[in-house]
């Protein structure tokens, strides 16, 4: 074993020992947690059992108090008072008075299960009144409600003739007729009260309430059903009141045994836990015997799960430790080999691998900083690329433009400005190395002059002898800002000529009001510069001052491409603004002939027809409608009418594109909802699984779902699962753990927390309320 251990490298051994130590720490903590969990599970089960027993006691006592209150209420009944206090009328049986009393008693039997069977004995008439009839002879009543083991004379002597004060007779079996010639024996206890209430030795009447044992025992049946134990109730004298799950003889043996303290739990010889609660109201004793094994079900489950997981964790942890130790030590060996190959001086024996690696990595970091510095030197190239894209109109939306601006660090200040292009004059074609070098120096001089002019000006080279620039304007009046900028450019031209003898020609485009219009302004500047070169003019040439050829219309290919891209993206505002710009350039700044107007309208119609042919609309009928609108545009229409027609086309197309996107989003959300309802029972149903099913990124799925439903996908999954759990809880044939597994929870604990978070109560409490 030692020889095998020595074959592994020191790095591998260090990693493995570290992982084993880390693995043992949670095992020790888990054992302590296991012991605590066992005790908590046992005490929790005992506490629940005591709570069930105490709840049954409280309900029984509450019903007994209601029975006592019922007898007191009857004691002050005026009809009953007349029967027991007034002298006998001429009718010795007083059929009318007794009948009226009987009718008034019929409503009491429906107010409480304990009052479903009671009688009133009136000594003055020797009659018994029940909610159903009047017995003018007590023998008749006893014949239908015979007490097991007693004759009528014994019952009459013990019940009718003796005074009673809130007295309870122990459990006896009554033989009662439930229908014609059909009798049943029902165990019941009897509550007896003499009236008037202050008649101690000479009562005038007596009220007896027969309380069915089933009505009282059902409150303790939960202990028998849930744990397989038994429960009983004994009165102050030790007489059995009721029992469940235990023979009467065995019950009397427990009653006769010495009782412990109130609420005490003690073990018995047959492996049960004996619980005893004494009532402060009437001195009754409530006892329950629950098998200890039933209470330890949760503890045994915890024990089995803990042992299983502990062994599995040890085996898996050891395997993972070996794997990780190998995986983490292998790269270090590779690094050591690489450094040894690159550094001949390091091929000797290494005393400490980490120190060796630290020294070599420090050298790598130093070299990396040098590389980073070199990359920073390339930043101007990125800035030039961004400015060139801005001048050529490659950005279609402000979001895209702002993102690229942030990436390259080029600030975009203000919304207004003016684009221009500058040409260094006096050089022929750049066909020699000397001319190229001189032009490079000239461009550098001009760019430095621009930096002194205004730091916010964006400047980039445009060919060997030209420089393009974008000059932002402030918020002051446009005329003042244009004058200030042109004066600064003239001063720049004069300064460069005086200091370096460089002649410069500048072409200026029209001012723009949005960054997306920089390309149009630059295109005009190029036209102005070309016009200056063509006419041999020098100095600064404005686009608006050059000779405008009225026979030509303005609709460059860049503007057409921008229009197509904006319509496809559904950008109504940007497309409308570009359309306004085209009409302004052609009909306000130019005086087009009829033929040029026709050609411009045909070109613009062709742009919209290109879009219609691409079949991007939501509805095929809309494609035909758009085509009909395009063909309805006539070259003979007025300018305002043409603007309205093309404006409606832009509005209809962008509205349909947006509707198509919205419908596609709603369809996607519907598919997500259907998938959730189908797979809610899968514990692995996560946002990643939803995104994988839909084929969209997780962030897109989350934002889209919340926009349409107002909820996060995970919250909606939880609502669906809890809704299904509510249905299963109401059916009452599955345990909480089984329901948790069926609705997609890995553990009953997480299910209980989620259920209480959504419904406000625990699953077990909800089931009790539903029952």
C-alpha positions in Angstrom: 0.0 0.0 0.0 2.8 2.4 0.9 4.6 1.5 -2.4 1.3 2.2 -4.3 0.9 5.5 -2.4 4.5 6.6 -3.2 3.8 6.2 -6.9 1.5 9.1 -6.9 3.0 12.6 -7.3 3.2 14.9 -4.2 0.7 17.3 -5.8 -1.8 14.5 -6.3 -1.4 13.3 -2.7 -1.9 16.9 -1.3 -5.1 17.3 -3.3 -6.5 13.9 -2.3 -5.8 14.4 1.4 -7.4 17.9 1.3 -10.5 16.5 -0.4 -10.8 13.7 2.1 -10.6 16.1 5.0 -13.2 18.3 3.4 -15.4 15.2 2.9 -15.2 14.1 6.5 -16.2 17.5 8.0 -19.8 17.4 6.6 -20.0 13.7 7.6 -19.3 14.6 11.2 -21.7 17.5 11.0 -24.3 15.3 9.3 -24.1 12.8 12.1 -24.7 15.4 14.8 -27.6 16.8 12.7 -29.0 13.2 12.3 -29.1 12.7 16.1 -30.8 16.0 16.6 -33.3 15.3 13.8 -34.2 12.0 15.4 -34.9 13.7 18.7 -36.8 16.5 17.0 -38.9 14.0 14.9 -39.8 12.0 18.0 -40.7 15.0 20.1 -42.7 16.5 17.2 -44.7 13.3 16.8 -45.4 13.1 20.6 -46.4 16.8 20.6 -48.7 16.2 17.7 -50.3 13.2 19.4 -50.8 15.2 22.6 -52.3 18.1 20.6 -54.7 15.7 18.9 -55.7 14.2 22.3 -56.0 17.7 23.8 -58.1 18.9 20.8 -60.5 16.0 21.3 -60.8 16.9 25.0 -61.5 20.5 24.3 -64.2 19.7 21.8 -65.9 17.2 24.1 -65.9 19.6 27.0 -67.3 22.4 24.8 -70.2 20.1 23.8 -70.8 19.1 27.4 -70.9 22.8 28.4 -73.4 23.4 25.6 -75.5 20.5 27.0 -75.3 22.0 30.5 -76.3 25.4 29.0 -79.2 23.7 27.2 -80.6 22.3 30.5 -80.3 25.7 32.1 -82.1 27.3 29.2 -84.9 24.7 29.5 -85.1 25.4 33.2 -86.3 28.9 32.5 -88.7 27.9 29.7 -92.1 29.4 30.6 -94.1 26.5 29.1 -92.1 24.0 31.2 -92.4 26.2 34.3 -96.2 26.2 34.0 -96.3 22.4 33.7 -94.3 21.8 36.9 -95.5 24.8 39.0 -99.2 25.3 38.1 -101.9 23.1 39.6 -103.4 20.4 37.4 -106.2 21.6 35.1 -109.5 19.8 34.6 -107.7 17.7 31.9 -105.6 15.4 34.1 -103.3 14.6 31.2 -103.1 18.2 30.0 -102.8 17.1 26.4 -102.7 20.6 25.1 -99.9 21.8 27.5 -97.7 18.8 27.1 -98.2 18.8 23.3 -97.2 22.4 23.0 -94.1 21.8 25.2 -93.2 18.8 22.9 -93.4 21.0 19.8 -91.2 23.6 21.3 -88.5 21.0 22.0 -88.3 19.7 18.4 -86.1 22.6 17.3 -83.4 21.9 20.0 -82.4 18.5 18.6 -81.0 20.0 15.4 -78.6 22.5 17.1 -76.1 20.0 18.5 -75.3 16.4 17.8 -75.3 15.8 21.6 -78.9 16.9 21.8 -80.3 14.5 19.2 -81.8 12.3 22.0 -83.0 13.8 25.2 -86.2 13.7 27.4 -87.9 15.7 30.2 -89.7 13.9 33.0 -92.5 16.0 34.7 -93.5 14.6 38.0 -96.7 16.6 38.2 -98.1 14.5 35.3 -95.8 11.5 35.5 -95.1 12.0 31.8 -92.0 12.1 29.7 -91.6 14.5 26.8 -89.1 14.0 23.9 -88.5 16.0 20.8 -90.6 13.5 18.9 -93.5 12.6 21.2 -95.1 12.6 24.6 -95.1 9.5 26.8 -98.0 9.7 29.4 -96.4 6.7 31.2 -92.7 6.4 31.9 -92.9 2.6 31.3 -93.8 3.4 27.6 -90.6 5.5 27.2 -88.5 2.9 28.9 -89.9 0.1 26.7 -88.4 1.9 23.7 -85.2 3.1 25.4 -84.2 0.2 27.6 -81.0 0.4 29.6 -78.9 -2.8 29.5 -78.9 -4.7 32.8 -81.6 -2.5 34.5 -85.2 -3.1 35.1 -87.7 -0.3 34.8 -88.0 -0.1 38.6 -84.2 0.2 39.0 -84.1 2.9 36.3 -87.1 4.8 37.8 -85.5 4.7 41.2 -82.0 5.8 40.0 -83.0 8.3 37.4 -86.6 9.7 37.8 -86.9 9.8 41.6 -83.5 10.9 42.7 -82.3 14.6 42.5 -79.5 15.3 40.1 -77.1 18.2 39.7 -75.1 18.1 36.4 -74.7 14.4 36.9 -73.2 12.0 34.3 -74.0 8.4 34.3 -71.2 6.1 33.0 -71.3 4.4 29.6 -74.3 2.1 29.3 -75.9 0.4 26.3 -79.4 1.6 25.4 -81.8 -0.5 23.4 -83.7 1.9 21.1 -86.3 1.4 18.4 -85.1 3.1 15.2 -88.1 2.1 13.2 -91.0 -0.3 13.4 -89.9 -3.5 15.3 -86.2 -2.7 14.6 -84.1 -2.2 17.7 -80.4 -1.3 18.1 -78.2 -1.2 21.1 -76.3 2.1 21.3 -73.6 2.8 24.0 -74.2 6.2 25.5 -73.6 8.3 28.6 -76.5 10.1 30.3 -76.5 13.7 31.5 -79.1 14.3 34.3 -80.2 17.6 35.7 -83.2 18.2 38.1 -85.3 21.3 37.8 -85.9 23.8 39.1 -82.2 24.3 39.4 -82.4 25.1 43.1 -84.6 22.1 44.1 -82.2 19.9 46.0 -84.4 17.2 47.6 -87.8 17.9 46.0 -87.3 18.3 42.2 -90.4 18.9 40.1 -88.9 17.6 36.9 -85.8 16.2 35.4 -83.9 16.6 32.1 -82.0 13.6 30.7 -79.6 13.9 27.7 -78.4 10.6 26.1 -75.1 11.3 24.5 -74.1 8.7 21.8 -70.7 7.3 22.3 -70.0 7.6 18.6 -70.5 11.4 18.7 -67.8 11.7 21.4 -65.5 8.9 20.2 -65.2 10.2 16.7 -63.2 13.1 18.1 -60.5 10.6 19.3 -60.7 8.3 16.2 -58.0 10.3 14.5 -55.4 8.9 17.0 -56.5 5.3 16.3 -56.5 5.8 12.5 -53.3 7.7 12.2 -51.1 5.8 14.7 -52.9 2.5 15.2 -53.2 3.1 18.9 -56.1 3.5 21.3 -57.9 6.2 23.3 -60.3 6.3 26.2 -62.1 8.7 28.6 -62.8 7.9 32.2 -64.8 10.0 34.7 -63.6 11.3 38.1 -64.6 8.0 39.8 -62.8 5.9 37.3 -65.8 4.7 35.3 -65.3 4.3 31.6 -67.0 6.9 29.5 -65.9 5.9 26.1 -63.1 4.0 24.3 -61.7 3.6 20.9 -59.3 0.9 19.6 -59.2 -1.1 22.9 -61.3 -3.7 24.7 -63.4 -2.7 27.6 -61.6 -5.0 30.0 -58.1 -3.8 29.0 -59.4 -0.2 29.1 -60.5 -0.7 32.8 -57.0 -2.1 33.5 -55.4 1.1 32.3 -57.9 3.2 34.2 -57.1 1.4 37.4 -53.4 1.8 37.0 -51.7 4.7 38.8 -52.0 7.8 36.7 -49.0 10.0 36.0 -48.8 13.8 35.9 -51.1 15.7 33.7 -49.7 15.7 30.1 -47.0 13.2 31.0 -45.9 10.6 28.5 -44.6 7.3 29.8 -43.7 4.0 28.2 -45.6 0.7 28.7 -44.5 -2.9 28.7 -46.1 -3.6 25.3 -44.0 -0.9 23.5 -46.5 1.9 23.7 -46.3 5.4 24.9 -49.1 6.2 27.4 -50.4 9.8 27.3 -52.7 11.1 30.0 -54.6 14.5 30.2 -56.9 15.4 33.1 -59.7 17.8 32.5 -60.0 20.8 34.9 -63.7 21.1 34.0 -65.1 17.8 35.2 -62.1 15.8 36.4 -62.3 13.4 33.5 -59.1 11.6 32.4 -58.3 11.4 28.7 -55.8 8.6 27.9 -54.1 7.4 24.7 -51.7 4.6 24.0 -49.7 5.0 20.8 -47.1 2.5 19.5 -43.7 4.0 19.8 -42.8 2.5 16.5 -45.6 4.5 14.8 -44.3 7.7 16.3 -40.8 6.9 15.2 -41.9 6.4 11.5 -40.4 9.8 10.6 -37.3 9.2 12.7 -36.8 5.7 11.0 -37.2 7.3 7.6 -34.7 9.9 8.5 -32.4 7.2 9.8 -32.7 5.1 6.6 -32.3 8.1 4.3 -29.3 9.4 6.4 -27.5 6.1 6.3 -28.1 5.6 2.6 -27.0 9.1 1.7 -24.0 8.9 4.1 -22.7 5.7 2.5 -23.5 7.0 -1.0 -21.8 10.3 -0.2 -18.7 8.6 1.1 -18.4 6.4 -1.9 -19.2 9.1 -4.4 -17.1 11.6 -2.5 -14.1 9.3 -2.5 -14.5 8.7 -6.3 -14.9 12.4 -6.9 -11.9 13.1 -4.7 -9.8 10.8 -6.7 -11.1 12.3 -10.0 -10.7 15.9 -8.8 -7.2 15.2 -7.4 -6.2 13.8 -10.7 -7.8 16.5 -12.8 -6.4 19.3 -10.6 -2.9 17.8 -10.4 -2.7 17.0 -14.1 -2.8 20.6 -15.3 -0.1 21.5 -12.7 2.1 18.7 -14.1 1.4 20.0 -17.6 2.4 23.5 -16.5 5.5 22.2 -14.9 6.4 20.4 -18.1 5.8 23.4 -20.2 7.8 25.7 -18.0 10.6 23.2 -17.8 10.7 22.9 -21.6 10.8 26.7 -22.0 13.2 27.3 -19.2 16.3 25.1 -19.4 17.5 26.4 -16.1 14.5 24.9 -14.4 15.0 21.3 -15.3 16.7 20.5 -12.1 14.7 18.9 -9.2 12.0 21.2 -7.9 11.7 21.5 -4.2 8.3 23.3 -4.2 6.1 23.1 -7.3 4.0 26.1 -6.3 6.9 28.5 -5.8 8.2 27.4 -9.1 4.9 28.1 -10.8 4.4 31.4 -9.0 7.7 32.7 -10.3 7.0 31.7 -13.9 3.4 33.0 -13.7 4.7 36.4 -12.4 6.8 36.6 -15.5 3.8 35.8 -17.6 1.8 38.6 -15.9 4.5 41.1 -16.7 4.5 40.0 -20.3 0.7 40.2 -20.3 0.8 43.8 -19.1 3.1 44.6 -22.0 0.6 43.0 -24.4 -2.3 44.9 -22.8 -0.4 48.1 -23.4 0.0 47.2 -27.0 -3.7 46.5 -27.4 -4.5 49.9 -25.9 -2.4 51.3 -28.6 -4.9 49.8 -31.1 -7.8 51.6 -29.5 -7.6 54.5 -32.1 -8.2 51.9 -34.8 -11.5 50.9 -33.1 -12.5 54.6 -32.8 -11.8 55.2 -36.5 -13.8 52.1 -37.4 -16.8 53.4 -35.3 -16.6 56.9 -36.9 -16.5 55.3 -40.4 -19.6 53.2 -39.6 -21.3 56.3 -38.3 -20.5 58.2 -41.5 -21.6 55.4 -43.8 -25.0 54.9 -41.9 -24.4 51.4 -40.7 -26.4 52.0 -37.5 -30.1 51.7 -37.9 -31.3 52.3 -34.3 -30.1 54.5 -31.4 -29.8 51.4 -29.2 -27.2 49.9 -31.6 -25.4 53.2 -31.9 -25.2 53.8 -28.1 -23.9 50.2 -27.6 -21.1 50.7 -30.1 -20.3 54.1 -28.6 -19.9 52.6 -25.2 -17.8 49.8 -26.4 -15.3 52.1 -28.2 -15.4 54.9 -25.7 -16.4 57.5 -28.3 -18.8 60.0 -26.6 -21.9 61.2 -28.3 -22.7 64.7 -27.1 -25.9 66.4 -28.0 -28.2 65.6 -30.8 -27.4 68.2 -33.4 -24.3 68.6 -35.5 -22.7 68.9 -39.0 -20.6 66.4 -41.0 -17.8 67.5 -43.3 -14.9 66.2 -45.4 -11.5 67.9 -45.9 -9.0 67.5 -48.7 -5.3 68.4 -48.6 -4.7 70.2 -51.9 -1.5 70.5 -53.9 -0.7 66.8 -54.3 -1.2 64.7 -57.3 -1.8 61.0 -57.3 -0.2 59.0 -54.4 2.0 56.9 -56.6 5.3 57.3 -54.8 6.5 56.6 -51.3 7.5 60.2 -50.7 4.1 61.6 -51.6 2.4 59.0 -49.3 4.7 60.0 -46.4 4.0 63.7 -47.0 0.3 63.1 -47.0 0.5 61.1 -43.8 2.3 64.0 -42.2 -0.2 66.5 -43.6 -3.2 64.4 -42.2 -1.5 64.3 -38.8 -1.0 68.1 -38.7 -4.7 68.6 -39.6 -5.9 66.2 -37.0 -3.9 67.9 -34.3 -5.4 71.2 -35.4 -8.9 69.6 -35.1 -8.1 68.4 -31.6 -7.1 72.0 -30.6 -10.2 73.3 -32.3 -12.7 71.2 -30.2 -12.2 68.0 -28.3 -15.8 66.8 -29.1 -15.1 66.7 -32.9 -14.9 63.2 -34.3 -12.1 62.9 -36.9 -11.0 60.0 -39.1 -8.9 59.5 -42.2 -10.8 59.1 -45.4 -8.4 58.0 -48.1 -4.8 59.1 -48.5 -5.5 62.9 -48.8 -8.9 63.4 -47.1 -10.1 63.6 -43.5 -13.8 63.2 -42.5 -15.2 64.9 -39.4 -18.4 65.2 -37.4 -18.7 68.5 -35.5 -21.4 68.4 -32.7 -23.4 71.7 -32.2 -24.7 72.9 -28.9 -28.2 73.9 -27.8 -27.9 77.5 -28.8 -29.8 78.8 -31.9 -28.7 76.9 -35.1 -27.6 80.0 -37.0 -25.3 81.1 -34.2 -23.8 77.7 -33.8 -23.3 77.3 -37.6 -21.5 80.7 -37.8 -19.3 79.8 -34.8 -18.4 76.4 -36.3 -17.6 77.9 -39.8 -15.5 80.7 -38.3 -13.5 78.0 -36.4 -13.0 76.0 -39.6 -11.8 79.1 -41.5 -9.4 79.9 -38.7 -8.1 76.2 -38.8 -7.6 76.5 -42.6 -5.7 79.8 -42.1 -3.6 78.5 -39.3 -2.6 75.4 -41.1 -1.6 77.4 -44.2 0.4 80.0 -42.3 2.3 77.5 -40.2 2.7 74.6 -42.6 1.8 75.9 -46.1 -0.9 73.3 -46.5 -3.9 74.3 -48.7 -7.2 72.7 -47.6 -10.6 72.4 -49.2 -13.6 71.6 -47.0 -17.0 70.3 -48.0 -19.8 70.8 -45.4 -23.1 68.9 -45.3 -26.4 70.2 -44.0 -27.0 70.2 -40.2 -28.5 67.0 -38.7 -30.9 66.8 -35.8 -30.3 63.1 -34.9 -27.2 60.9 -34.9 -28.8 58.5 -37.3 -28.8 61.4 -39.9 -25.0 61.8 -39.8 -24.6 59.7 -42.9 -26.9 62.0 -44.9 -25.0 65.1 -43.8 -21.7 63.4 -44.7 -23.1 62.4 -48.1 -23.9 66.0 -48.8 -20.5 67.1 -47.7 -18.9 64.6 -50.2 -21.1 66.1 -52.9 -20.0 69.6 -51.9 -16.3 68.5 -52.0 -16.7 66.8 -55.4 -18.4 70.0 -56.7 -15.5 72.1 -55.4 -12.9 69.8 -57.1 -15.0 69.7 -60.3 -15.2 73.6 -60.5 -11.7 74.1 -59.1 -13.0 76.1 -56.1 -10.9 76.4 -52.9 -11.7 77.1 -49.3 -15.0 75.9 -47.6 -17.9 74.8 -49.8 -21.4 74.4 -48.2 -23.8 71.9 -49.6 -26.6 74.5 -49.5 -24.5 77.0 -51.4 -23.3 74.8 -54.2 -25.1 74.9 -57.5 -28.1 72.5 -57.1 -28.9 70.7 -60.3 -32.7 71.0 -60.4 -32.9 68.3 -63.0 -31.7 65.7 -60.4 -33.7 64.4 -57.4 -32.3 63.4 -54.0 -32.6 59.7 -53.1 -29.2 58.1 -52.5 -28.9 54.3 -52.2 -28.0 54.7 -48.5 -31.3 56.4 -47.8 -33.2 53.6 -49.6 -31.4 50.9 -47.6 -32.1 52.7 -44.3 -35.7 53.0 -45.2 -36.0 49.3 -45.9 -34.2 48.4 -42.7 -36.4 50.7 -40.6 -39.6 49.3 -42.1 -38.5 45.7 -41.5 -37.8 46.6 -37.9 -41.2 48.3 -37.4 -39.5 51.6 -36.4 -42.4 53.9 -37.2 -40.9 57.1 -35.8 -37.5 56.7 -37.6 -39.1 55.7 -40.9 -41.5 58.7 -40.8 -38.7 61.0 -40.0 -36.6 59.7 -42.9 -39.6 60.1 -45.2 -40.1 63.7 -44.1 -36.4 64.3 -44.8 -36.7 63.0 -48.3 -39.7 65.1 -49.2 -38.0 68.2 -47.6 -34.8 67.6 -49.7 -36.6 67.1 -52.9 -39.5 69.5 -52.7 -38.4 72.3 -50.3 -34.7 72.6 -51.1 -35.0 71.7 -54.8 -37.2 72.7 -57.7 -37.7 69.4 -59.5 -39.0 69.3 -63.0 -42.1 67.2 -63.7 -40.0 64.4 -65.1 -37.7 64.3 -62.1 -40.7 64.3 -59.8 -42.1 61.3 -61.6 -38.7 59.5 -61.4 -38.4 60.2 -57.6 -42.0 58.9 -57.0 -41.3 55.8 -59.1 -38.1 55.1 -57.1 -39.9 55.5 -53.8 -42.7 53.2 -55.0 -40.1 50.7 -56.0 -38.6 50.7 -52.5 -42.0 49.8 -51.0 -42.6 47.2 -53.7 -39.3 45.5 -52.8 -40.5 45.3 -49.3 -43.9 43.9 -50.3 -42.3 41.2 -52.4 -40.3 39.9 -49.4 -43.5 38.5 -47.7 -42.8 39.8 -44.3 -46.3 40.7 -43.4 -48.6 39.1 -40.8 -51.4 38.5 -43.3 -51.4 37.7 -47.0 -54.4 39.9 -47.5 -52.3 42.8 -46.1 -49.7 42.2 -48.8 -52.3 42.7 -51.5 -53.6 45.7 -49.7 -50.1 47.3 -49.5 -49.5 46.6 -53.2 -52.8 48.2 -54.0 -51.9 51.3 -52.0 -48.5 51.5 -53.8 -50.1 51.2 -57.3 -52.6 53.8 -56.2 -49.9 56.4 -55.8 -49.9 58.6 -58.9 -47.1 60.8 -60.2 -49.7 63.5 -60.9 -50.6 63.8 -57.2 -49.6 66.9 -55.3 -46.7 66.9 -52.9 -48.9 66.9 -49.7 -51.0 64.1 -51.2 -47.9 62.1 -52.0 -46.6 62.6 -48.5 -49.9 61.4 -47.0 -50.1 58.3 -49.2 -46.5 57.3 -48.4 -47.0 58.1 -44.8 -50.0 55.8 -44.6 -48.0 53.1 -46.2 -45.2 53.5 -43.6 -47.8 53.5 -40.8 -49.6 50.3 -42.1 -46.4 48.4 -42.6 -44.8 49.3 -39.2 -48.1 48.6 -37.4 -48.4 45.1 -39.1 -44.8 44.3 -38.3 -45.3 45.2 -34.6 -48.5 43.2 -34.5 -46.7 40.2 -36.0 -44.0 40.4 -33.4 -46.7 40.8 -30.6 -48.6 37.8 -31.9 -45.5 35.7 -32.1 -44.7 36.7 -28.6 -48.2 35.8 -27.4 -47.9 32.4 -29.2 -44.5 31.8 -27.5 -46.0 32.6 -24.1 -48.9 30.3 -24.8 -46.6 27.5 -25.7 -44.6 28.1 -22.5 -47.9 27.9 -20.4 -48.9 24.7 -22.2 -45.5 23.2 -21.6 -45.7 24.1 -17.9 -49.1 22.5 -17.5 -47.8 19.4 -19.2 -44.5 19.1 -17.3 -45.3 20.6 -13.9 -44.7 17.2 -12.2 -41.1 17.2 -13.5 -38.8 18.4 -10.7 -36.2 19.4 -13.3 -38.6 21.9 -14.9 -36.5 25.1 -14.8 -36.1 28.2 -16.8 -33.3 26.5 -18.7 -35.6 23.6 -19.7 -38.3 26.1 -20.9 -35.7 28.0 -22.9 -34.4 24.8 -24.4 -38.0 23.7 -25.4 -38.9 27.1 -27.0 -35.4 27.6 -28.6 -34.9 31.1 -27.2 -32.4 32.5 -24.6 -33.3 32.3 -21.0 -33.2 36.1 -20.5 -35.5 36.6 -23.5 -38.0 33.9 -22.2 -38.1 35.5 -18.7 -38.6 39.0 -19.9 -41.2 38.0 -22.5 -43.2 35.9 -20.0 -43.2 38.6 -17.4 -44.4 41.3 -19.9 -47.4 39.2 -20.9 -48.4 37.6 -17.6 -46.9 39.9 -14.9 -45.2 36.9 -13.3 -41.8 35.2 -13.5 -41.8 31.8 -15.1 -40.6 30.2 -11.9 -43.5 31.8 -9.9 -46.0 30.6 -12.4 -44.6 27.0 -12.2 -45.0 27.2 -8.4 -48.7 28.5 -8.8 -49.5 25.6 -11.1 -47.9 23.0 -8.8 -49.7 24.3 -5.7 -53.0 24.4 -7.6 -52.7 20.7 -8.5 -51.6 20.0 -4.9 -54.9 21.7 -3.7 -56.9 19.3 -5.8 -55.0 16.2 -4.5 -55.3 17.4 -0.9 -59.1 17.7 -1.2 -59.3 14.1 -2.5 -57.6 12.9 0.8 -56.2 9.6 -0.4 -52.5 10.5 -0.8 -49.9 11.5 1.9 -48.2 14.9 1.9 -45.0 13.2 0.6 -46.7 11.5 -2.2 -48.5 14.7 -3.3 -45.2 16.6 -3.1 -43.6 14.1 -5.5 -46.6 14.1 -7.9 -46.5 17.9 -8.3 -42.8 18.1 -8.9 -41.0 18.8 -5.6 -37.9 16.9 -4.7 -38.8 17.0 -1.0 -41.8 17.4 1.2 -40.1 20.1 3.1 -39.7 22.4 0.0 -43.3 21.5 -0.9 -44.6 22.6 2.5 -42.6 25.9 2.3 -43.9 26.6 -1.2 -47.5 25.7 -0.2 -47.5 28.0 2.9 -45.9 30.8 0.8 -48.7 30.6 -1.8 -51.8 29.6 0.3 -50.8 31.0 3.7 -51.3 27.7 5.6 -49.5 24.4 5.7 -50.8 21.4 3.5 -51.9 19.5 6.5 -53.8 22.5 8.0 -55.4 23.0 4.6 -56.5 19.4 4.4 -58.0 19.6 7.9 -60.0 22.8 6.9 -61.2 21.1 3.8 -62.4 18.1 5.8 
